[in-house]
Amino acid sequence: MSTQGTQGARGARGGDAGPVRWRAATEAALYGPGGFYVRPGGPGPAGHFRTSVHASGLYAGAVARLLRRVDGELGHPARLDLVDVGAGRGELLAGVLAALEPEVAARVRPYAVERAARPDGLDPRICWTAEVPERTTGLLFANEWLDNVPLEIARDGRYVLVARDGTESTGGPVDAADRAWLERWWPGAGRAEIGRPRDEAWAAAVATLDRGLAVAVDYAHTREARPPYGTLTGFRAGREVAPVPDGSCDVTAHVALDACAGPGAVLLTQRAALTALGVSGARPPLALASTDPVAYVRALAAAGEAAELTARGGLGDFGWLVQPVGIPAWPTPGGYRAPTPGE
């Protein structure tokens, strides 16, 4: 999903330009004039791929519980900021506001950070902005944002170039900064995705927090298990397609979250994070079907949604990067504790 942190590659290719490096090509395809994420009248991310936000309202409920926890660590300030980076059409913020108690929601200042235009009918309480706001106190949450921050692709120490139709060719040698990143975070020969722009974008977003918690949730991998052929791909209308940088599809690559992590950060799976926040795929007791059939059906549906959010081989394998700023780390080092309702 789109927002700041990618502007450095803007304007690097024109309509008839030849092959360019992948970062510039992706920037133009996603965020340039008529780009995939910013063209008016489009369906938004939900029309092309299914995120945890779209899979179940339980996800927004879990984020609401995390926000309450941050609120408690901050001493219940008069203004509690909630910043959704890469907000899509504002679905997560709307869900979190609906899940909060009115007295808590009244103190929340919600920001949707997105480079697309504000959608019609959005809750008027939500501030729509193209940049991450400065000097906030609360929770900064970035669900599937970093995977859409454009990056360079390299092969055997040289940049990979790409034409508008997706045809690749070999460019010049990687520069010193990118070479240093590769040596530290993606060593070895072959194809690699240089995540340095994501590291910088995440550090800039975290730096806007005076106090609170910053969370990035995304497709991820770590240094010990980098994919040998990379992860660059495309999505269109619910299907995975070739990553052609012509504006017709999403262009995305998994995130090296360990490279993004700052001091004190916690890395965990979505399965562990949502379990810590009280999301459970356990089936309700069968006896409930006899005593309260409606409640049983409702609980069974919720269990199915929770199972999808935490599934191995699916959404449950997403990485969560949790970065505390001036408050204790979460989850606590001694183990996970699911907050009680209203906490």
C-alpha positions in Angstrom: 0.0 0.0 0.0 1.2 3.4 -0.8 2.7 6.3 1.1 5.9 8.3 1.8 9.3 6.8 1.8 9.5 6.2 -2.0 9.8 9.7 -3.5 13.6 9.4 -4.2 12.9 7.5 -7.4 10.1 9.8 -8.7 10.4 11.2 -12.2 13.1 8.8 -13.2 11.4 7.4 -16.2 9.2 8.9 -18.9 6.6 7.3 -21.0 9.1 6.2 -23.8 12.2 5.7 -21.6 14.2 2.6 -22.1 15.1 0.1 -19.4 15.7 1.5 -15.9 16.4 0.1 -12.5 13.6 -1.7 -10.8 13.2 1.0 -8.0 12.4 3.7 -10.5 10.3 1.5 -12.7 8.2 0.4 -9.7 7.8 4.0 -8.4 6.4 5.1 -11.7 4.2 2.1 -12.1 2.6 2.3 -8.6 2.7 6.0 -7.8 3.3 8.0 -10.9 0.6 9.7 -13.0 -2.1 7.1 -13.5 -0.2 4.6 -11.3 -1.7 1.5 -9.9 -2.3 2.9 -6.4 -3.1 6.5 -7.2 -5.4 6.4 -10.3 -8.8 7.8 -9.5 -11.8 5.6 -9.4 -10.0 2.4 -8.8 -11.2 -0.3 -6.3 -8.3 0.1 -4.0 -6.1 -2.7 -2.6 -9.1 -4.8 -1.6 -10.1 -5.1 -5.2 -6.8 -6.9 -6.0 -5.6 -8.9 -3.0 -6.8 -10.0 0.3 -5.1 -8.7 3.4 -5.7 -9.5 7.1 -7.7 -6.3 7.3 -10.1 -7.6 4.7 -10.2 -11.2 5.9 -11.9 -10.5 9.2 -13.0 -7.8 11.6 -11.1 -9.7 14.3 -7.9 -8.2 13.0 -9.1 -4.6 13.7 -10.3 -5.8 17.1 -6.8 -7.1 17.8 -5.3 -3.8 16.8 -7.8 -2.0 19.0 -6.7 -4.2 22.0 -3.1 -3.3 21.2 -4.0 0.4 21.1 -5.6 0.1 24.5 -2.4 -1.5 25.8 -0.3 1.3 24.4 -2.8 3.8 25.9 -2.2 2.3 29.3 1.6 2.4 29.0 1.3 6.0 28.1 -0.9 6.9 31.1 -4.1 7.5 29.1 -3.1 10.8 27.5 -5.8 13.3 26.5 -4.9 12.7 22.9 -4.0 9.2 21.6 -2.7 9.1 18.1 -3.4 6.1 15.8 -1.4 6.3 12.5 -2.2 3.8 9.8 0.6 3.8 7.3 -0.4 2.6 3.9 -4.1 2.9 4.8 -5.7 1.7 1.6 -9.2 3.0 1.8 -9.2 3.4 5.6 -10.8 0.1 6.4 -8.5 -0.7 9.4 -9.0 2.6 11.0 -12.8 2.4 10.6 -12.7 -1.1 12.2 -10.5 0.0 15.1 -12.7 3.0 15.9 -15.8 0.8 15.8 -14.1 -1.7 18.2 -13.2 0.9 20.8 -15.3 2.1 23.7 -16.8 5.5 23.0 -14.7 7.1 25.8 -11.5 5.7 24.4 -12.4 6.5 20.8 -13.1 10.1 21.8 -9.4 10.6 22.7 -8.1 8.9 19.5 -6.7 11.0 16.7 -6.7 8.7 13.7 -4.5 9.3 10.7 -4.7 7.5 7.4 -1.4 7.9 5.5 -1.9 7.2 1.9 -0.9 8.7 -1.4 -4.2 8.0 -3.2 -7.1 10.4 -2.8 -9.4 10.3 0.2 -12.3 7.9 -0.5 -15.8 9.1 -0.4 -17.8 8.3 2.7 -14.8 7.9 5.0 -15.4 8.6 8.7 -14.9 12.4 9.1 -12.8 11.8 12.3 -10.1 10.3 10.1 -7.4 12.7 9.0 -6.2 11.8 5.5 -2.6 12.6 4.7 0.1 11.7 2.2 2.9 11.9 4.8 3.4 10.3 8.2 2.5 13.0 10.7 5.3 14.3 13.0 5.4 14.3 16.8 2.7 11.7 17.5 2.1 9.7 20.7 0.4 6.4 20.4 0.4 3.5 17.9 1.8 3.6 14.4 0.7 0.6 12.5 1.8 -0.3 8.9 0.0 -3.3 7.5 1.5 -4.5 4.2 3.1 -1.1 3.5 6.8 -1.9 3.3 6.4 -4.5 0.6 5.3 -1.7 -1.7 8.2 0.6 -1.0 10.1 0.2 -4.3 13.6 -1.3 -4.1 16.4 -2.3 -6.4 17.0 -5.8 -7.8 20.6 -7.0 -8.2 22.1 -10.1 -9.8 25.7 -11.1 -9.1 26.6 -7.6 -7.9 25.0 -5.7 -10.8 21.7 -3.8 -11.0 18.9 -5.5 -12.9 17.2 -3.2 -15.4 13.6 -3.6 -16.6 11.6 -2.3 -19.5 7.9 -1.2 -19.2 6.8 -4.6 -20.6 8.8 -6.5 -17.8 11.8 -7.5 -19.9 14.9 -7.5 -17.8 18.5 -6.8 -18.7 21.8 -6.2 -16.8 22.9 -2.8 -15.6 25.9 -1.4 -14.0 27.6 -2.5 -10.7 25.8 -1.8 -7.5 27.0 1.3 -5.6 28.9 1.3 -2.3 25.8 1.8 -0.1 23.8 -1.0 -1.8 26.9 -3.3 -1.8 27.3 -2.7 1.9 23.6 -3.6 2.5 24.0 -6.8 0.5 27.1 -7.9 2.3 25.4 -7.5 5.6 21.8 -8.6 4.9 21.8 -10.7 1.7 25.3 -12.2 1.2 26.2 -14.5 -1.6 25.9 -14.5 -5.4 22.7 -14.7 -7.4 19.5 -12.5 -7.5 18.8 -10.3 -4.5 16.3 -7.6 -3.5 18.1 -4.6 -1.9 15.9 -3.6 1.0 17.8 -0.4 2.0 14.9 1.9 0.9 12.5 -0.1 3.2 15.0 0.3 6.1 15.1 4.0 5.6 11.4 4.4 5.2 10.7 2.5 8.3 13.3 4.4 10.4 11.8 7.7 9.2 8.3 6.5 10.2 9.4 5.4 13.6 11.2 8.7 14.1 7.9 10.5 14.0 6.8 8.9 17.2 7.6 10.8 20.4 6.4 7.9 22.5 4.5 4.7 21.7 4.7 1.6 19.6 5.4 1.2 15.9 4.4 -2.0 14.2 5.1 -3.2 10.7 3.2 -6.3 9.4 4.2 -7.9 6.1 5.4 -10.8 4.0 8.9 -11.3 5.4 12.1 -13.3 5.5 15.2 -13.2 7.6 18.9 -13.3 6.8 19.2 -17.0 7.5 16.5 -17.8 4.9 16.6 -15.3 2.1 14.9 -16.7 -1.0 17.5 -17.7 -3.6 15.6 -16.2 -6.5 13.9 -13.3 -4.7 10.2 -12.7 -4.2 9.3 -10.0 -6.7 5.8 -10.5 -8.1 2.6 -8.8 -9.1 -1.1 -9.0 -8.2 -4.2 -8.0 -10.2 -7.9 -8.7 -9.5 -7.1 -11.3 -6.8 -4.5 -13.2 -8.9 -0.8 -13.4 -8.8 0.7 -12.2 -12.1 4.0 -11.3 -13.6 5.5 -8.1 -12.1 5.2 -5.9 -15.2 5.9 -2.2 -14.2 3.3 -0.7 -16.6 0.8 0.4 -14.0 -1.6 -2.5 -14.7 -0.8 -4.5 -11.5 0.6 -4.3 -8.0 4.4 -4.8 -7.9 5.6 -6.2 -4.6 8.4 -8.0 -2.9 8.7 -9.6 0.6 10.4 -7.5 3.3 13.7 -8.2 5.1 12.2 -7.2 8.4 15.3 -8.1 10.4 17.2 -5.4 8.4 14.5 -2.8 9.3 14.5 -3.6 13.0 15.9 -0.9 15.3 17.1 -1.2 18.9 14.7 -2.9 21.2 12.5 -4.3 18.4 10.7 -7.6 18.6 10.2 -9.9 15.6 7.5 -12.5 15.7 4.9 -14.2 13.5 1.4 -12.9 13.1 0.3 -16.2 14.6 2.1 -15.4 17.9 1.1 -11.7 17.8 -2.6 -12.3 17.4 -2.5 -15.1 20.0 -1.0 -12.6 22.4 -3.9 -10.3 21.5 -6.6 -12.8 22.3 -7.4 -14.1 18.8 -8.1 -17.8 18.9 -9.1 -20.3 16.3 -10.4 -22.8 18.9 -13.8 -24.2 18.2 -16.6 -23.3 20.7 -17.8 -26.1 23.0 -20.3 -28.3 21.2 -22.7 -28.0 24.2 -23.2 -24.4 23.3 -25.0 -25.5 20.1 -27.8 -27.0 22.3 -28.0 -24.2 24.9 -27.6 -21.2 22.5 -27.5 -22.1 18.8 -27.2 -18.5 17.6 -24.2 -17.9 19.9 -22.6 -21.2 18.7 -22.9 -20.3 15.1 -21.5 -16.8 15.7 -18.6 -18.3 17.7 -17.9 -20.9 15.1 -17.7 -18.3 12.4 -15.3 -16.2 14.5 -13.1 -19.3 15.1 -12.9 -19.9 11.3 -11.9 -16.3 10.7 -9.3 -16.5 13.5 -7.9 -19.7 12.0 -7.4 -17.9 8.7 -5.6 -15.0 10.3 -3.2 -17.3 12.2 -2.9 -20.2 9.7 0.5 -21.8 9.0 1.5 -21.4 5.4 -0.9 -18.4 5.2 -1.5 -15.1 7.0 -0.3 -16.5 10.3 3.3 -16.7 8.8 3.4 -12.9 8.2 6.1 -11.1 10.2 5.4 -8.5 12.8 8.1 -6.0 13.6 7.3 -4.3 16.9 9.4 -1.3 17.8 8.8 0.4 21.2 9.6 4.1 21.6 9.9 5.3 25.2 7.6 2.5 26.5 8.2 -1.1 27.4 8.6 -3.6 24.6 5.6 -5.7 23.5 5.2 -8.6 23.8 6.9 -8.7 27.2 10.2 -10.6 27.3 8.8 -13.0 29.9 6.1 -14.3 27.5 2.8 -13.3 25.9 -0.2 -12.3 27.8 -3.5 -11.7 26.1 -5.0 -8.4 27.3 -8.4 -8.6 29.0 -11.3 -6.9 27.3 -11.2 -3.2 27.8 -7.5 -3.2 28.8 
